[in-house]
Amino acid sequence: MPSLRNILHKRDDLSTEPSQNAPAIPPAPEFKLIRSDTHTQEIITPPSNPNDPTPYLSSPTQDDPVSPRRSFQLFNRSPRRPSTSSQSPPRRERRLSNLLHLDHRSRSNSRDSSANIPADLPQIDDDHGASKQEREALWEKRATVLVQQNPQFAHSGASLPGRQGEGEATLGLGLGLEQARSRSSSQSRVGVDPNEDINIQEAIRLHESGDLERSTKMFGQLADPNGANNPLSQVLYGLALRHGWGCPVDTARAVTYLSAAAANSAAVEAEALRAGVNKGGSAKGELVLAMFELANCFRHGWGIAKDPAAARQYYETAANLGDTDAMNEVGWCYLEGFGGKKDKFKAAKYYRLAEKNGCPTIGNSWIWKDKYNPK
């Protein structure tokens, strides 16, 4: 305790003359140390030995003008000790507050500051008011806003490259072709003539028979924006590029084709909405499928920077347009707080919806507790 020793040595020096009159010292001397700064003061009482004859335990009276000076000299001579005792708690408090501030900021950014979420994205209260058909129309409008006002996707259809790239990226797990096709609820295609539909079916047949190279080549031709510009083929070609189905993995170009499918489908659906078609236009299935796959890209960072907030928004929009896989995924997002705050009530809502639509998740019996019933 260097500060305590310093102040005791100082008191020894100041008590040299009184020590010559030791017999006059009271038998029970008192000793008081006062450490103070501009705002606070603290009384320090060190352990004492009653049998110690040394006079340094005697203290000056409160009127002694040297007494306050000694307190400040303690800080001047040995600043480290008082600095440690007086500053450590605030420093720990600042570190804690900084940590909380950073955590709050990261959560806020993940919810509100995504460049992939338009500022005027419609907020939909799907529990009250509108009918099921009207709510679906609102969610479809929300889907078109998400895609058309995303600066990365708005012009995807016009800027797609025409030939397959050579870049490679890490292969991720994803849906098979049959799963992807079955989740597209629309049977009519955008700009599809009979011959084009035959070509799509042939490409799918080749894929299922294991001839991935020929299948992917056909998907690429049908996805060409300067050719057929077919949204379903753009989705399937994007998946082929992302997962290496008969071609080198190229996740960046996969996002380009998936976003083109979403943009093209959104344009068709926007026209249908303007025409008053509440059930969706001819490209609803492709739009929902493309949005789900883009959500996977945002979630895992496949070909685009990870964006949990965007992933959650895309999952939720696809879920409300009937995609059962998206129902489970957005349920997980709300349960774990991925891309925003946790909301177990909403998680239960989407998990229930998925189970009712034939896509249950094992181990989710908690979602049927009464406290998660709709209010």
C-alpha positions, 0 to 999 in steps of 0.5 A, spaced: 500 500 500 504 505 497 499 511 498 498 509 505 506 508 507 507 515 504 502 518 508 505 515 514 512 517 513 509 524 511 506 524 518 513 521 521 516 527 518 511 532 521 511 529 528 519 529 529 518 535 534 512 532 538 516 525 539 521 529 543 515 530 548 513 523 548 510 522 555 505 528 554 502 523 549 495 521 551 494 513 553 489 512 547 491 516 541 487 517 535 489 516 528 485 519 522 486 519 515 482 523 510 483 522 502 479 527 498 478 530 491 474 535 488 467 532 490 468 526 495 472 525 501 474 518 505 476 516 512 481 511 512 482 507 518 489 503 518 490 497 523 493 500 529 497 496 535 495 499 542 502 497 544 506 501 539 510 507 543 511 511 536 508 518 536 505 517 529 498 515 531 497 522 534 493 526 529 492 533 528 486 537 530 481 538 525 483 546 525 490 544 523 491 547 516 496 542 514 491 537 514 487 538 508 494 539 504 496 532 506 490 529 503 491 533 496 499 531 497 497 524 497 494 524 490 500 529 488 505 524 490 502 517 489 497 518 483 496 511 481 493 508 488 487 513 488 486 513 481 485 506 481 480 506 487 476 512 485 476 510 477 476 503 477 468 502 478 467 508 473 471 504 468 468 498 469 461 501 468 463 505 462 465 498 459 459 495 461 455 501 458 459 501 452 458 493 451 450 494 452 451 500 447 454 496 442 449 490 443 443 495 442 446 498 436 448 491 432 441 489 434 438 496 431 442 495 425 440 488 424 433 490 424 432 497 421 438 499 417 439 494 412 440 497 405 436 491 402 429 493 406 426 499 403 424 505 408 417 505 406 416 497 406 408 496 408 407 494 415 401 489 415 397 487 421 395 480 418 391 479 425 385 484 424 381 487 419 382 485 412 380 478 409 384 473 407 384 475 400 385 482 402 391 480 406 394 476 401 394 482 396 397 486 401 403 481 402 404 480 395 404 488 394 409 488 400 413 482 396 413 487 389 416 493 394 421 489 397 424 486 390 423 492 386 425 498 391 432 494 392 437 497 389 441 491 388 435 487 384 431 493 381 435 492 374 437 485 375 433 483 369 436 488 364 444 486 366 444 479 366 450 476 363 449 471 357 454 466 359 456 461 364 462 464 369 468 460 371 468 463 378 467 458 384 465 458 391 463 454 397 458 449 395 452 450 400 446 445 402 440 447 399 433 444 395 433 439 390 430 441 383 424 437 385 423 441 391 424 447 388 419 446 383 414 443 387 414 449 391 412 454 386 404 454 386 403 457 379 402 453 373 402 458 368 409 462 366 411 469 364 412 469 357 412 462 356 409 459 349 408 451 348 415 450 346 418 453 351 414 450 356 416 443 353 424 445 353 423 447 361 420 440 362 425 437 358 431 440 362 427 438 369 427 431 366 434 431 364 436 433 371 432 428 374 435 423 370 442 425 372 444 429 366 446 435 370 450 439 365 445 438 359 440 440 364 443 446 367 445 449 360 438 448 358 436 452 364 441 457 362 438 458 355 431 459 358 434 464 363 437 469 358 434 476 359 435 477 351 432 470 350 426 467 353 427 471 360 423 465 363 423 467 371 422 459 373 428 458 369 432 463 372 430 461 379 432 454 377 439 456 373 440 460 379 440 454 384 444 450 379 449 456 379 449 456 387 449 449 388 454 446 382 449 442 379 453 440 372 457 447 373 462 450 377 459 453 383 458 461 382 454 464 388 455 471 386 451 470 379 446 465 382 444 471 386 444 475 379 439 470 376 435 469 382 434 477 383 432 477 376 427 472 377 424 476 383 424 482 379 421 479 373 415 476 377 414 482 381 413 486 375 408 481 373 405 481 379 405 489 380 401 489 374 396 484 376 395 488 383 394 495 379 388 491 375 385 489 381 387 482 381 387 480 389 389 473 388 395 474 384 398 474 377 401 469 373 408 469 376 406 469 383 409 462 384 416 464 381 416 470 385 415 467 392 420 461 390 425 467 388 424 470 394 425 464 399 431 463 395 434 470 396 432 469 403 437 463 404 442 467 400 441 473 405 441 468 411 448 464 409 451 470 405 451 466 399 453 470 393 451 476 397 453 480 404 450 476 410 443 480 412 439 477 417 434 483 417 433 482 410 433 474 410 427 475 415 423 480 411 424 475 405 422 469 409 416 472 412 413 475 406 414 468 402 411 465 408 405 469 408 404 468 400 404 460 402 411 458 402 411 452 408 418 452 408 419 460 409 413 459 415 418 454 418 424 459 417 421 465 419 418 462 425 426 460 427 428 467 426 423 470 431 424 464 436 432 466 436 432 473 434 435 472 428 434 479 424 430 482 429 428 482 436 425 475 439 418 474 439 416 467 441 408 469 440 410 470 432 414 464 432 409 459 435 404 463 430 408 461 424 410 454 426 403 453 427 401 455 420 407 451 417 404 445 421 397 446 419 400 446 411 403 439 412 410 442 414 411 440 421 418 441 425 419 435 430 420 437 437 415 444 437 410 441 441 410 448 445 407 452 440 400 449 442 400 452 449 394 456 450 398 462 452 401 462 444 393 462 442 391 468 437 389 474 441 
